[in-house]
Amino acid sequence: MLYSPISRFRGTFLGAFLGVSLASGGMQSQSYLDLGRMAILGTESLIALGKLDLDDWIARQQQESLHLIATDDISIKIIIATLPVALFFHENPIKLRQNLLLVLKIWEDDPVVRDGTLAIAYAISLALTEKLNPLTLIPQTISFLGETPTSIPKKLLAVQNLLEQGAGLSRAQAEFAKKEKLSNTIAMAFYCFLSTLEDFRLALLQANRNSNPKVKEVTSLSSQATSAITGALSGAYNGIGGIPVNWQVSLLQRNSPVWGLTSFSQMLQLIDAFVAVWSGVYDIALNPRELTEEECEVALLSVYAAPRVIRSR
């Protein structure tokens, strides 16, 4: 395996966060602060229960008054919110699809949001399992979507045509700068990712080339969406090691609140705990009453599992 799962998990979350941060130009509006909060709540739910529980997801959102209403930013919030599900079930395409469709029921049923979520999650799945081939990603993704009335497959094919022709960023922007916002945003993110496959920095810079935080809010949200999706895709593919060190150091030095968490360090700790639950690690600290003090001392030196539970992934 080229990169460890924890590197790719961290890369996905951090990539999405950096994408939003760059697109916002450092202006921490309420939209910016709330954008990934639902993803954090979903991650905390998966850590606590070790499975997807819609009632728990809804309860956590209601507790923090994160009720989605019909605004321009609803689509990108939903897509970012489903990233934990994409990561948690990335090994099994069938379960991945089933659980994504299940969690999408929490919000308004929009076919474009559904197809966009499935497309992004499937690309992340291939990246994490090291099966992502840039030449076949788009046909595979369209096949994963199946029959659909949305324009997402058509937009993705347009991306493939641009890449095959060696088209530059300006042409891609002209192709997808049209009124149907979300499908074009997703297509633009795939272009930025695939045209700079192994360069996280360049992928995000491309996604943010025309972003301007001083323009009207809808344009700002569109830029954040493109940048966040590009960052998540490139982060999953390149891992945290592909993210420029100076960007990571800057976040650690500032250590400011991140999507409802108290600091960037807390975000990294949350991702590590998420990977631990996904991998099946048993955390004694979470279940101290199940073991006596003497058993805990022994357990700290040993690893236990039921027969055939520990296996190669």
PAROGU-518665 format. One record per residue (C-alpha): x, y, z; chain. Coordinates in steps of 0.001 Angstrom, whole numbers. Example, Ala and Ser with C-alpha at 12.3 -4.5 7.8 and 13.67 -1.06 7.14 Angstrom:
! PAROGU-518665
[[12300 -4500 7800] 'A'] [[13670 -1060 7140] 'A'] 
//
This chain:
! PAROGU-518665
[[0 0 0] 'A'] [[1436 3335 -1096] 'A'] [[-176 5408 1676] 'A'] [[-1624 4247 4992] 'A'] [[-5395 4478 5610] 'A'] [[-4849 7096 8321] 'A'] [[-2899 9228 5838] 'A'] [[-5730 9058 3300] 'A'] [[-8467 9635 5914] 'A'] [[-6592 12679 7184] 'A'] [[-5957 13830 3633] 'A'] [[-9677 13670 2778] 'A'] [[-10850 15698 5770] 'A'] [[-7959 18144 5695] 'A'] [[-8254 18522 1925] 'A'] [[-11922 19500 2182] 'A'] [[-11178 21908 5038] 'A'] [[-8272 23562 3220] 'A'] [[-10382 23852 92] 'A'] [[-13063 25799 1936] 'A'] [[-10446 27871 3759] 'A'] [[-8667 28912 551] 'A'] [[-11921 29690 -1255] 'A'] [[-13136 31868 1634] 'A'] [[-9924 33889 1579] 'A'] [[-9654 33668 5360] 'A'] [[-13046 35320 5853] 'A'] [[-14712 33130 8496] 'A'] [[-18367 33778 7737] 'A'] [[-21108 31758 9420] 'A'] [[-21478 29731 6225] 'A'] [[-17749 28951 6331] 'A'] [[-17855 27949 9992] 'A'] [[-20941 25727 9566] 'A'] [[-19972 24128 6254] 'A'] [[-18295 21037 7676] 'A'] [[-20002 20918 11058] 'A'] [[-22432 18211 9952] 'A'] [[-19503 16082 8764] 'A'] [[-17920 16398 12206] 'A'] [[-21185 15419 13917] 'A'] [[-21545 12432 11591] 'A'] [[-17976 11383 12325] 'A'] [[-18617 11613 16071] 'A'] [[-21731 9461 15660] 'A'] [[-19836 6754 13750] 'A'] [[-17104 6783 16400] 'A'] [[-19576 6508 19278] 'A'] [[-21747 3750 17781] 'A'] [[-19408 2025 15324] 'A'] [[-22172 2037 12715] 'A'] [[-24475 4342 10792] 'A'] [[-27511 5318 12867] 'A'] [[-29793 7906 11233] 'A'] [[-31647 8664 14453] 'A'] [[-28374 9529 16160] 'A'] [[-27272 11721 13228] 'A'] [[-30582 13603 13317] 'A'] [[-30477 13986 17097] 'A'] [[-26962 15445 16989] 'A'] [[-27960 17936 14299] 'A'] [[-31085 18983 16168] 'A'] [[-29088 19430 19354] 'A'] [[-26937 22022 17578] 'A'] [[-29848 23462 15594] 'A'] [[-28318 22438 12253] 'A'] [[-31600 22283 10367] 'A'] [[-31026 22557 6635] 'A'] [[-33319 24936 4809] 'A'] [[-33608 25611 1099] 'A'] [[-30632 27914 621] 'A'] [[-27888 28006 -1999] 'A'] [[-25412 26269 303] 'A'] [[-27572 23247 1139] 'A'] [[-26112 21037 -1607] 'A'] [[-22447 21456 -702] 'A'] [[-23232 21049 3016] 'A'] [[-24900 17714 2298] 'A'] [[-22016 16484 147] 'A'] [[-19414 17430 2774] 'A'] [[-21620 15885 5484] 'A'] [[-21510 12506 3717] 'A'] [[-17693 12298 3633] 'A'] [[-17527 10244 6872] 'A'] [[-19884 7669 5322] 'A'] [[-17778 7523 2154] 'A'] [[-14687 6819 4252] 'A'] [[-16290 4392 6698] 'A'] [[-17734 2130 3994] 'A'] [[-15158 2690 1243] 'A'] [[-14055 -950 1026] 'A'] [[-17403 -2323 -136] 'A'] [[-19086 -546 -3109] 'A'] [[-22459 -2174 -2362] 'A'] [[-22493 -1077 1282] 'A'] [[-21076 2271 264] 'A'] [[-23999 2936 -2060] 'A'] [[-26607 1576 363] 'A'] [[-25412 3668 3292] 'A'] [[-24985 6837 1256] 'A'] [[-28539 6563 -53] 'A'] [[-29691 5877 3502] 'A'] [[-28012 8932 5016] 'A'] [[-29217 11159 2182] 'A'] [[-32778 10464 3370] 'A'] [[-32084 12804 6278] 'A'] [[-32307 15714 3852] 'A'] [[-34432 16718 890] 'A'] [[-34282 14154 -1920] 'A'] [[-32516 15934 -4767] 'A'] [[-31369 13655 -7636] 'A'] [[-28431 15929 -8517] 'A'] [[-27221 15946 -4908] 'A'] [[-27637 12164 -4806] 'A'] [[-25632 11562 -7982] 'A'] [[-22989 14083 -6995] 'A'] [[-22586 12462 -3588] 'A'] [[-22320 8979 -5100] 'A'] [[-19785 10115 -7716] 'A'] [[-17508 11813 -5184] 'A'] [[-17760 8972 -2673] 'A'] [[-16986 6358 -5319] 'A'] [[-13879 8249 -6457] 'A'] [[-12744 8473 -2830] 'A'] [[-13413 4757 -2422] 'A'] [[-11195 3915 -5400] 'A'] [[-8480 6237 -4104] 'A'] [[-8457 4640 -639] 'A'] [[-8318 1118 -2064] 'A'] [[-5628 2216 -4539] 'A'] [[-7765 1223 -7525] 'A'] [[-8163 4697 -9006] 'A'] [[-7054 4777 -12617] 'A'] [[-7417 8270 -14129] 'A'] [[-8125 6783 -17560] 'A'] [[-11083 4704 -16350] 'A'] [[-12345 6653 -13311] 'A'] [[-15096 8534 -15113] 'A'] [[-16558 5511 -17011] 'A'] [[-16453 3519 -13761] 'A'] [[-18143 6333 -11875] 'A'] [[-20908 6638 -14468] 'A'] [[-21451 2888 -14229] 'A'] [[-21654 3183 -10426] 'A'] [[-24342 5864 -10763] 'A'] [[-26486 3668 -13021] 'A'] [[-29455 5013 -14949] 'A'] [[-30248 8557 -13891] 'A'] [[-32176 11530 -15256] 'A'] [[-29572 14036 -14046] 'A'] [[-26859 15653 -16145] 'A'] [[-24004 14406 -13920] 'A'] [[-22910 11575 -16301] 'A'] [[-22963 13969 -19257] 'A'] [[-20880 16518 -17351] 'A'] [[-18363 13871 -16304] 'A'] [[-18012 12718 -19920] 'A'] [[-17339 16332 -20865] 'A'] [[-14545 16337 -18270] 'A'] [[-13046 13218 -19813] 'A'] [[-13164 14764 -23270] 'A'] [[-11391 17891 -22019] 'A'] [[-8691 15815 -20344] 'A'] [[-8164 13669 -23448] 'A'] [[-7789 16822 -25545] 'A'] [[-5348 18342 -23067] 'A'] [[-7647 21329 -22564] 'A'] [[-6458 24013 -20158] 'A'] [[-8188 25467 -17118] 'A'] [[-9703 28423 -18983] 'A'] [[-11502 26148 -21415] 'A'] [[-12793 23969 -18603] 'A'] [[-14090 27023 -16760] 'A'] [[-15856 28212 -19893] 'A'] [[-17406 24758 -20353] 'A'] [[-18820 24565 -16843] 'A'] [[-19619 28218 -16129] 'A'] [[-23319 27764 -16763] 'A'] [[-26515 28126 -14778] 'A'] [[-26957 24567 -13478] 'A'] [[-24657 25164 -10541] 'A'] [[-24126 21865 -8693] 'A'] [[-23515 19546 -11663] 'A'] [[-21049 22036 -13140] 'A'] [[-19363 22487 -9769] 'A'] [[-18847 18736 -9430] 'A'] [[-17544 18484 -12986] 'A'] [[-15107 21346 -12386] 'A'] [[-13837 19673 -9203] 'A'] [[-13228 16405 -11079] 'A'] [[-11349 18338 -13766] 'A'] [[-9132 20124 -11222] 'A'] [[-8408 16823 -9484] 'A'] [[-7727 14651 -12544] 'A'] [[-5744 17263 -14462] 'A'] [[-3283 17558 -11552] 'A'] [[-3643 14072 -10126] 'A'] [[-505 13897 -7983] 'A'] [[-210 17573 -7084] 'A'] [[-2563 18545 -4239] 'A'] [[-1327 22128 -4145] 'A'] [[-1862 22748 -7863] 'A'] [[-5285 21074 -7787] 'A'] [[-6519 23486 -5108] 'A'] [[-4904 26489 -6753] 'A'] [[-6725 25608 -9976] 'A'] [[-10016 25234 -8112] 'A'] [[-9483 28673 -6548] 'A'] [[-8116 30543 -9543] 'A'] [[-11198 32709 -9960] 'A'] [[-12480 32656 -6390] 'A'] [[-13141 36041 -4829] 'A'] [[-14561 36279 -1298] 'A'] [[-15758 39860 -1933] 'A'] [[-18234 38897 -4640] 'A'] [[-21840 38039 -3879] 'A'] [[-22475 35105 -1562] 'A'] [[-23731 32596 -4145] 'A'] [[-20498 32902 -6135] 'A'] [[-18470 32509 -2949] 'A'] [[-20403 29356 -2064] 'A'] [[-19858 27929 -5547] 'A'] [[-16102 28525 -5181] 'A'] [[-16106 26885 -1757] 'A'] [[-17951 23870 -3151] 'A'] [[-15529 23370 -6052] 'A'] [[-12516 23822 -3811] 'A'] [[-13822 21580 -1005] 'A'] [[-14648 18705 -3361] 'A'] [[-11320 19058 -5179] 'A'] [[-9502 19049 -1835] 'A'] [[-11338 15957 -596] 'A'] [[-10631 14016 -3811] 'A'] [[-6973 15023 -4031] 'A'] [[-6468 14514 -294] 'A'] [[-7884 10991 -480] 'A'] [[-5630 10162 -3430] 'A'] [[-2387 11778 -2230] 'A'] [[-2801 11353 1527] 'A'] [[-1776 13928 4092] 'A'] [[1832 13627 2881] 'A'] [[773 15236 -399] 'A'] [[-486 18366 1355] 'A'] [[2218 21082 1492] 'A'] [[3998 21052 4836] 'A'] [[3823 24832 5179] 'A'] [[14 24668 4888] 'A'] [[-139 22033 7628] 'A'] [[2288 23952 9854] 'A'] [[237 27114 9410] 'A'] [[-2900 25327 10596] 'A'] [[-1099 23831 13580] 'A'] [[398 27186 14569] 'A'] [[-2928 28987 14374] 'A'] [[-4736 26018 15966] 'A'] [[-7988 27957 15642] 'A'] [[-11520 26477 15828] 'A'] [[-12375 24090 12997] 'A'] [[-15982 23323 12010] 'A'] [[-17271 23514 15567] 'A'] [[-14223 21881 17157] 'A'] [[-12039 23900 19504] 'A'] [[-8840 23558 17484] 'A'] [[-7149 22007 14468] 'A'] [[-5373 19559 16808] 'A'] [[-8745 18314 18008] 'A'] [[-9732 17671 14394] 'A'] [[-6660 15474 13892] 'A'] [[-7449 13570 17105] 'A'] [[-11020 13021 15906] 'A'] [[-9802 11618 12571] 'A'] [[-7394 9268 14371] 'A'] [[-10226 8004 16581] 'A'] [[-12385 7568 13466] 'A'] [[-9719 5443 11779] 'A'] [[-9374 3372 14950] 'A'] [[-13108 2577 15022] 'A'] [[-13171 1823 11286] 'A'] [[-10230 -566 11656] 'A'] [[-11810 -2408 14587] 'A'] [[-9428 -1258 17314] 'A'] [[-10920 -1739 20760] 'A'] [[-10455 1339 22939] 'A'] [[-10388 316 26598] 'A'] [[-10772 3938 27665] 'A'] [[-14238 4016 26064] 'A'] [[-15409 901 27931] 'A'] [[-13573 876 31296] 'A'] [[-16375 -812 33223] 'A'] [[-16232 -3935 31101] 'A'] [[-12837 -4910 32554] 'A'] [[-11523 -5162 36102] 'A'] [[-8482 -3129 37088] 'A'] [[-6301 -6257 36906] 'A'] [[-7640 -7160 33457] 'A'] [[-6999 -3618 32233] 'A'] [[-3337 -3888 33200] 'A'] [[-3008 -7084 31156] 'A'] [[-5046 -5678 28264] 'A'] [[-2746 -2690 27933] 'A'] [[5 -5115 26978] 'A'] [[-2063 -7342 24701] 'A'] [[-4473 -7299 21789] 'A'] [[-7577 -9468 21850] 'A'] [[-10176 -10231 19199] 'A'] [[-12780 -12824 18401] 'A'] [[-11722 -15603 16000] 'A'] [[-11258 -14418 12397] 'A'] [[-11963 -10779 13314] 'A'] [[-8385 -9575 12758] 'A'] [[-7628 -9978 9083] 'A'] [[-5896 -8242 6221] 'A'] [[-7798 -5274 4819] 'A'] 
//
